[in-house]
Amino acid sequence: MAALPRPSRRDDPYFSIRCAMGITLSLALIEPLAVNPGMILPAMLVSLFCGQRGPYSPVRSIVTGLMLMTLIWLIFGLCVLTQGLPAVQFISLMAVCYGALYLLLRTGNQLGVMLLMFTSMIGVLFGTSRAAAEAMRDAFTVTAIVSAILIPLLNILLPPRADAAVPPPPPPPEIERPGIHALLRLSVLAPVVLTFLAGVAPSSGLIFLIIAALVLAYPTRQAQRTEGRERILSTLQGGGAAIVILMLFTLQAQFPILLLLVFLAVLWFTERMMAGPGTANTYQLALSALAVIVAGATVNTHPLETAMTRLLLTLGGAAFGLAALSLLEWAAEPFLRSPRARMGFTT
């Protein structure tokens, strides 16, 4: 799973303004569309808008929205089919997670990330509260529909250059025995999922599971460390910006003021994506953290508490994923090499 290149001002002169308009509109649509949990809509649109590179393809954005909706309903349907059979349900969900991890390690296809995240989230929520899982399913469904309308519309109004350079497809990960690597990652993820399903960890701490799963999705140790570091830095940056926005908002508590402040913050972060000292991914993740905290604050969540909780859970999830996987890889090191490599042959 390779990181995206920086957006290019030459290829996409309206990148910042398009992202700012799309993410701000997504916040404005939370209440009219009754999206609950509300942070799903802006957080997903941050990923979809800020992840756009090269010339715009309307077919691709519509297909992405349909794919999001199809995946979430299929995973929810799997949970419904296995309802009342907790062991069968858990094994089925872990089988899907294994397939997602194998796909990522074998091909680097981003579909594996969506499949891994949706399966983990819906599985945990369904096991603790079917109503919460239904709410999450509906929130993602609304998000998919909004993205299929909003992204083409803003790309028509503020298009990238038609002759923009097309980013080359990322090379597949060079990993020997991806099946065993996927099994080791599943061995780290499964106990975390089981801890939530058993009620030992509250569903409000779901970000721990999400961060741990995202760290496990990266193929190499260096990529995992980079992902963990970027998640921590981005939470600090996005959380700090969200707190400043909400403090300024309290001085003049009018919703248009909040939207204006968010619009300006998105402009700043997206400009940094193109020319900032950090990686583009760090600034994009910071925008996700900002969107989650601001959206949560609109439903009476304390922003400072949300930011601190998210930071601690991010730290914990990244550290757990890295440490547990490193330990398992060290123990299984002889089995991670191909038979030819173990016999001393080289290519």
C-alpha positions in Angstrom: 0.0 0.0 0.0 2.1 2.9 -1.3 1.6 6.5 -0.2 0.0 8.9 -2.8 2.3 11.6 -4.3 1.8 15.2 -3.3 -1.0 17.0 -5.2 0.4 19.2 -7.9 -0.6 22.9 -8.2 0.2 22.8 -11.9 -1.9 19.7 -12.6 -4.7 20.7 -10.2 -4.8 24.4 -9.5 -8.2 24.2 -7.7 -7.3 21.3 -5.4 -7.4 23.3 -2.2 -10.6 25.2 -2.9 -12.4 22.1 -4.1 -11.4 20.2 -1.0 -12.3 23.0 1.3 -15.8 23.4 -0.4 -16.5 19.7 -0.3 -15.5 19.1 3.3 -17.3 22.2 4.5 -20.4 21.2 2.7 -20.2 17.7 4.2 -20.3 19.3 7.7 -23.2 21.4 6.7 -25.1 18.3 5.5 -24.8 16.2 8.7 -27.9 17.6 10.4 -30.2 17.9 7.3 -29.4 14.3 6.3 -29.6 13.1 9.9 -26.2 11.3 9.6 -25.4 9.4 12.8 -22.5 9.1 13.7 -22.0 12.5 12.0 -18.3 12.3 11.8 -18.4 9.5 9.1 -19.6 11.9 6.4 -16.8 14.6 6.6 -14.1 12.0 7.5 -14.8 9.9 4.5 -15.1 12.9 2.2 -11.7 14.1 3.4 -10.2 10.9 2.2 -12.1 11.0 -1.1 -11.5 14.7 -2.0 -7.9 14.8 -0.7 -7.0 11.5 -2.2 -7.8 12.6 -5.8 -4.8 12.8 -8.1 -4.5 13.3 -11.9 -7.3 14.1 -14.3 -10.8 13.6 -13.0 -12.8 10.5 -13.9 -16.5 10.7 -13.2 -16.9 7.0 -13.6 -14.2 6.3 -11.0 -15.8 8.5 -8.4 -19.3 7.1 -8.9 -17.9 3.5 -8.9 -16.1 4.3 -5.6 -19.3 5.5 -4.0 -21.1 2.4 -5.2 -18.3 0.1 -4.0 -18.4 1.7 -0.5 -22.1 1.1 -0.3 -21.9 -2.4 -1.6 -19.1 -3.4 0.8 -20.8 -2.1 3.9 -24.1 -3.8 3.1 -22.4 -7.1 2.3 -20.5 -7.1 5.6 -23.7 -6.1 7.5 -25.5 -8.9 5.7 -22.9 -11.4 6.8 -23.4 -10.3 10.4 -27.2 -10.8 10.0 -26.8 -14.2 8.5 -24.6 -15.4 11.4 -26.6 -13.6 14.1 -27.1 -15.8 17.2 -24.0 -17.8 16.3 -21.2 -15.8 17.9 -18.4 -18.3 17.1 -19.5 -18.6 13.5 -19.8 -14.9 13.2 -16.4 -14.2 14.6 -14.7 -16.8 12.4 -16.5 -15.5 9.3 -15.4 -11.9 10.0 -11.8 -13.0 10.6 -11.9 -14.9 7.4 -12.9 -11.7 5.5 -10.2 -9.8 7.4 -7.6 -12.4 6.4 -8.7 -12.0 2.8 -8.3 -8.2 3.0 -4.8 -8.5 4.6 -3.7 -11.0 2.0 -5.0 -8.8 -0.8 -3.0 -5.9 0.6 0.2 -7.8 1.0 -0.1 -9.5 -2.4 -1.2 -6.6 -4.6 -1.3 -3.4 -2.4 -4.9 -2.9 -3.7 -6.7 -0.1 -1.6 -9.9 -2.2 -1.7 -8.2 -4.3 1.0 -8.1 -1.3 3.4 -11.8 -0.6 3.0 -12.7 -4.2 3.5 -10.5 -4.5 6.6 -11.9 -1.3 8.2 -15.6 -2.0 7.4 -15.4 -5.6 8.6 -13.7 -4.7 11.9 -16.0 -1.8 12.6 -19.3 -3.4 11.6 -18.4 -6.7 13.2 -17.5 -5.1 16.6 -20.6 -2.8 16.6 -23.0 -5.6 15.5 -21.6 -7.8 18.3 -22.3 -5.2 20.9 -25.4 -3.4 19.5 -27.2 -4.2 16.3 -28.7 -0.7 16.4 -25.3 0.9 16.4 -24.2 -1.3 13.5 -27.3 -0.3 11.5 -26.6 3.4 12.3 -23.0 3.0 11.0 -24.2 1.2 7.9 -26.7 3.9 7.2 -24.1 6.6 7.8 -21.7 5.0 5.2 -24.6 4.6 2.8 -25.5 8.3 3.0 -21.8 9.1 2.6 -21.5 7.0 -0.5 -24.6 8.7 -2.1 -23.3 12.2 -1.1 -19.9 11.5 -2.5 -21.3 10.2 -5.8 -23.1 13.6 -6.2 -20.8 16.1 -4.6 -17.5 15.0 -6.0 -18.6 15.1 -9.7 -20.3 18.4 -9.1 -17.3 20.2 -7.6 -15.0 18.6 -10.2 -17.2 20.1 -12.9 -17.1 23.5 -11.2 -13.4 23.4 -10.2 -11.7 20.8 -12.5 -8.1 19.6 -12.5 -6.3 20.1 -15.8 -7.5 17.6 -18.5 -3.8 16.9 -19.4 -2.7 16.4 -15.8 -0.1 13.7 -15.3 -1.6 10.3 -14.3 0.1 8.9 -11.2 1.8 5.6 -12.0 0.2 2.6 -10.3 2.0 1.7 -7.2 4.2 -1.5 -7.5 2.9 -4.5 -5.6 4.7 -5.2 -2.3 7.7 -7.5 -2.6 6.9 -9.9 0.2 7.7 -13.6 0.4 4.9 -15.9 1.6 2.2 -13.2 2.0 -0.2 -15.8 3.3 1.9 -16.3 6.4 2.4 -12.6 6.9 -1.4 -12.1 6.6 -1.9 -14.8 9.2 0.5 -13.1 11.6 -1.3 -9.8 11.2 -4.7 -11.6 11.8 -3.2 -13.1 15.0 -2.7 -9.5 16.2 -6.0 -8.2 15.0 -8.3 -11.0 16.2 -7.7 -10.6 20.0 -8.4 -6.9 19.7 -11.7 -7.6 17.9 -12.5 -10.2 20.5 -11.8 -7.8 23.4 -14.4 -5.4 22.0 -16.9 -8.1 21.3 -16.6 -9.5 24.8 -17.3 -6.0 26.2 -13.9 -5.7 27.9 -13.2 -2.5 25.8 -16.1 0.0 25.1 -17.1 0.6 21.5 -16.3 4.3 22.1 -12.6 3.2 21.9 -13.1 1.9 18.4 -10.3 4.2 17.1 -7.8 1.9 18.9 -8.9 -1.0 16.7 -8.9 1.1 13.6 -5.4 2.5 14.1 -4.0 -1.0 14.9 -5.6 -2.4 11.8 -4.3 0.4 9.6 -0.7 -0.2 11.0 -1.1 -3.9 10.3 -2.2 -3.2 6.7 1.3 -1.9 5.7 3.6 -4.5 4.4 7.0 -3.5 5.8 8.3 -2.5 9.2 9.4 0.9 8.0 6.0 1.6 6.4 4.3 0.6 9.6 6.5 3.0 11.7 5.9 5.8 9.2 2.1 5.2 9.4 2.2 5.2 13.2 4.3 8.4 13.3 2.1 10.2 10.8 -1.1 9.2 12.7 0.3 10.6 15.9 1.6 13.9 14.3 -1.7 14.4 12.4 -3.8 13.9 15.5 -1.8 16.5 17.3 -2.1 18.9 14.4 -5.7 18.3 13.5 -6.8 18.1 17.2 -5.0 21.4 17.9 -6.6 23.1 14.9 -10.0 21.8 15.9 -9.7 23.1 19.4 -8.7 26.6 18.1 -11.7 26.6 15.7 -14.1 25.6 18.5 -12.7 28.2 20.9 -13.2 30.9 18.3 -16.6 29.6 17.5 -17.7 30.0 21.2 -17.0 33.7 20.8 -19.7 34.0 18.1 -21.8 30.8 18.2 -23.3 31.0 14.8 -23.1 27.9 12.6 -22.0 29.8 9.5 -19.0 31.1 11.5 -18.1 27.5 12.3 -18.3 26.6 8.6 -16.1 29.5 7.6 -13.5 28.6 10.2 -13.5 25.0 8.9 -13.2 26.2 5.3 -10.1 28.3 6.2 -8.5 25.4 8.1 -9.1 23.0 5.2 -7.5 25.6 2.8 -4.4 25.8 5.1 -4.0 22.0 5.4 -4.5 21.3 1.7 -2.0 24.0 0.8 0.5 22.3 3.1 -0.3 19.0 1.4 1.1 20.6 -1.8 4.1 22.4 -0.3 4.4 21.8 3.4 7.5 20.4 5.2 5.6 17.3 6.3 4.2 14.5 4.1 1.0 15.0 2.2 -0.5 12.0 4.1 0.2 13.7 7.5 -1.8 16.8 6.6 -4.6 14.7 5.1 -4.9 12.7 8.3 -4.8 15.9 10.3 -7.8 17.0 8.3 -9.6 13.8 9.2 -8.9 14.3 12.9 -10.2 17.9 12.6 -13.4 16.8 10.8 -14.1 14.1 13.5 -13.5 16.4 16.4 -15.5 19.3 15.0 -18.4 17.1 13.9 -18.4 15.5 17.3 -18.5 18.9 19.0 -21.7 19.8 17.1 -23.4 17.0 19.1 -22.2 18.2 22.5 -19.0 16.3 22.7 -16.2 18.2 24.6 -13.6 19.0 21.9 -10.6 18.9 24.3 -11.7 15.5 25.7 -12.3 14.2 22.2 -8.8 15.3 21.0 -7.0 13.9 24.0 -8.9 10.6 23.9 -8.2 10.2 20.1 -4.5 11.0 20.7 -4.2 8.4 23.5 -6.1 5.7 21.5 -4.0 6.5 18.4 -0.8 6.1 20.4 -2.0 2.9 22.0 -3.3 1.4 18.7 -0.1 2.2 16.8 2.2 1.0 19.6 0.2 -2.2 20.1 0.1 -3.1 16.4 3.8 -2.4 15.9 5.0 -4.2 19.0 2.7 -7.3 18.7 3.5 -7.8 15.0 7.3 -7.4 15.6 7.2 -10.0 18.3 5.3 -12.5 16.2 7.5 -11.9 13.1 10.6 -12.4 15.3 9.2 -15.7 16.6 8.1 -16.9 13.1 11.1 -15.6 11.2 12.2 -19.0 9.8 8.7 -19.5 8.3 8.6 -16.1 6.6 11.2 -16.9 4.0 10.7 -19.0 1.0 12.0 -22.6 1.0 14.7 -21.6 -1.5 15.9 -18.7 0.7 16.0 -21.0 3.8 18.2 -23.4 1.8 20.6 -20.6 1.0 19.6 -20.1 -2.7 19.5 -16.5 -4.1 18.0 -15.2 -7.3 
